[in-house]
């Protein structure tokens, strides 16, 4: 399990599919990586204080690199911790404390403040602003002898171009990142960039995707045998049913579906392994027109083509015809998932003038941190008491609606340990971890606040020890489908980067 866990806004979890030979896309990657952490968490016994930064990111004071003034400028704070300002801000970034980073920008030298503003714009999905701030610093970062800053900058820039659909610049950005910093990338980071590094060259000549104006609409969806959401689409006027998987960084299409639609496939192929855990051959294609639910039309949709057998599930008899990944999800604008298996879509571009309340401006802010979707949820002083919302006291949670299991991490437990004094410890095993049973408690009611809205979630597992993944131990919990199903509805508005929820 790694940073891919939780970049999801929609879609129930995989149920029976866990026993299949292959698993869908990002979900397989989470299960596959989870087994690698089964032993690691047993070796991790340290507790986390509320504001303690990730231990792995903090160098000893004697090891802090001194670099020229610029992107990696080191500003000594004079604190007893021995950690300079730049390292502390990087720790806050890794800890998803984006508001705390933003609050310190006015104290920094101009170029350093520009660097962190660009990174924050990337996390807030303000892509053009991120590029405008970071691109001019790329050459300076290469000369600063500060590989950690350069890695942050180049990863953010590459993600910016990828999310914008600028395939040529994205391909070049990922190639530069790998060429310059391959030795600085962890195994998880190398896996994370495998898809864009290998697939983007196949699509570098494709035009960017566009979305035609469309008024808001509601769409009936279905749950496939894998427990994931299927949505009706038209592939160049041919009706199909595609799976929603917001953990997938690209749109995908089965070879037979592409052939029936008369799509032209690239002559070149790429061999990748992080989708299924085994090597598969992938081509690219350009879909001239793709329509969601007969309403919202995308033009020039880049998709990557897999062999049908790569995502066919013999036990359930289900074959994935195509996948709408993050690029299409962001193109939809705002999505509301309702308990009655309908989705409400509010496109960014609409035919009629938008209603004043069309954009979600209240609720909780959310961020895209790599492939994680991180939501800042507040706390209530008492369950069910909206007046008791602790304003400005947000905690960061990953929302993983393609994951079956919700759990609160040891970081949450550290703050609430006294609440479990009289409870019995129970063992908890995460999906994909056959040997690692963790000590946990069950929280009968956990109050949250998504902006002004009070939400009570019930019977959540609370882990007492870190699981050994910094990407997850640094948040307060992972909210999966079993938590989201307790809600009447929930909304992710990519136009304003706000999340809201309505209790049952």
Secondary structure, 3 states (H helix, E strand, C coil): CCCCCCCCCCCCCCCHHHHCCCCCHHHHHHHHHHHHCCCHHHHCCCCCCCCCCCHHHCCCHHHCCCCCCCCCCCCCCCCCCCCCHHHHHHHHHHCCCHHHHHHCHHHCCHHHHHHHHHHHHHHCCCHHHHHHHHHHHHHHHHHCCCHHHHHHHHHHHHHHHHHHCCHHHHHHHHHHHHHHHHHHCCHHHHHHHHHHHHHHHHHCCCCCCEECCCCCEEEECEECCCCCEEEEEEECCEEEEEEECCCCCCEEEEHHHHHHCCCCECCCCEEECCCCCCCEEEEEEEEEEEEECCCEEEEEEEEEEECHHHHEECCCCEECCEEECHHHHHHCCEEEEECCCEEEEECCCCCCCCCCCCCCCCCEEEEEECCEEEEEEEEECCCCCHHHEEEEEEEEEEECCCCCCCEECHHHHHHHHHHHCCCCCEEEECCCCCCCEEEEEEEEEEEEEECCEEEEEEEEEEECCCCCCHHHHCCCEEECHHHHCCEEEEEEECCCCEEEEEEC
